[in-house]
Amino acid sequence: MENITISVPPYIARAFEKADTSVRRKAETYINAWLNDFFSKEPANEQLFAIMKKATAEAKANGLTQEQMNDLLKDEA
């Protein structure tokens, strides 16, 4: 990863500085995801659908049936 500097309102800077490590990491994850979507040529939902399509194809190639996938998804919900 590389660092960049952006200007934010003072109250955001203070809140970030006061936040504990886990909250900072969560904020950084959200910001990274938003920046990735903002600068990407492909919207995040299209990236997600591509990943889902690839995962489904790999699961089928490894012998997982649609019924098994549905059962797995039901167990996780």
N, C-alpha and C positions, 0 to 999 in steps of 0.2 A: 504494500500500500504506500501511497504517497500522501503528503499533507498539502492542503490548500488553505488559504485564508480568505474568509468572506466577512463582510460587514453585517452585523446584526444589531438590533436595538439593545441599549444597555441592559434592560431588564432580562433579556434572553441570555446575554453573556453572563450576568450575575447568577441566574438560575442554573446555567450549565456549570459554572465554576463551583457552586455550592452542592451540586448533585453528587450522590455517591457513585461509585464506579459502575455498578450495574445499570443505573439510570443513564449515565453517560454513554455506555455501550449501546443501550437500547436507542437512544437518540441518534447516535452515529449510524446505527443500522438503518433506521428510518430515513435519515438524510442521504445515506449512500444509495438506498433503493430509489428514492425520489430523483436524485441526480442521475442515476443510471437510466431511469425512465425518461427524464427530461432530455438527456443528450443522446439517447439511443435512436436509431433509425426505425426500430421496431418497438411499438408500445408494450408495456409490461404484460398486459393481458395476452397479447400475441406470443410473447416469450413464454408465458406460463402454459398456454395451450400447446406450444411446440414441445415443451418439456413433458407435459402430460401425454402427448401423442407418442413421444419417444419411449416413455416409461411403459405405456400400454403395449407398444410393439415389442419391447424387450420382454415383458411379462409373457406375452403370447408366444414369442419365440422360445421361451424357456418352459413352455408347456402349461402355463397358468390359464385356466379357462375363464370365460366371462362370469360364470356362476361363482367360481372361487374368488375372483376379484370382488364381485358384489358382496359375498359373504365377509371378506376381509374389511371392506368399507363399512358394512353394517356394524361389525365388532368395534370399530374405531369411533363411530359416531356417538 
